[in-house]
């Protein structure tokens, strides 16, 4: 990714200084230093640890996660963390480069957590109507499997991730274990309630198909609730403009099945969704992947649960 090599070189002296003779152990009563890459794990840790952890989210509110470029300050934060939590997919290659740059002793002092190691992952898929990026560029596509990174979009997965993070945090801060377990238990009850809400919506719906006029980061979500979907691109696609054939397919699908809603994701320009709506009379609605939030939302304490509650309202409208 652009700028990573320069950032690594400019920060090498920081890492060498910090770890040449080892980082001092945390003093009694010192807060855990937890560094996360994006919003979901930031919010899960916030719910578990409350004010007993120093918590950092590297992705700036309002920024696009797929184009994240770490700064020397970001690298220093990772190197000083007690726990570093990232997603673990191809979009996090920059994180693996930073971790690989640390000495073995330095890495041992950081509990490194990949969300994709905490749940069962699935491969990205091409559904009817999509075209592979390589085909559009006239290149041969690779046979190498690419796994969907958006594991948190299923509340079932969010609960499992929360449970795993709780155990990790408790293991590193025994004096506050009771506090962490109580917080996590209360939060997982809310995730269970959210899960039941989605189960009820889908169970009583008229249809089981959603249309996404955008990249599709909800594979784990639709798998969890037995939904079918059609979209312009897979979740981690770098494409921004759908082909005429893809747009025509989605428009025909909506008209044929009288689908009332076209979804778009947060920070989208909404061009594809709007074009589909103009040709079908469908309504455009947000389905928030919780990848990131705006600066105002971040400063206002917006949560995963609140974003998913709004998703539930929009999904109900789309399926009825």
Buried (B, 14 or more C-beta within 10 A) or exposed (E): BEEBEEBBEEBEEBBEEBBEEEBEEEEEEEBBBBBBBBBBBBBBBBBBBEEBBBBBBBBEBBBEBBEBEBEBEBBBBBBBBBBBBBBBBEBBEBBBBBBEBBEEEBBEBBBBBBBBEBBEBEEBEBEEBBBBBEEEEEEEEEEEEBBBBBBBBBBBBBBBBBBBBBBBBBEBBEEBBEBBBEBBEEBBEBBEEBBEBBBEBBEEBEBEBBBBBBBBBBBBBBBBBEBEBBBBBBBBBEBEEBBEEBBBBBBEBBEEEEBBBBBBBBBBEBBBBBBBBEBBEBBBBBBBBBBBBEEEBBEEEBBBBBBBEEBBEBBBEBBE
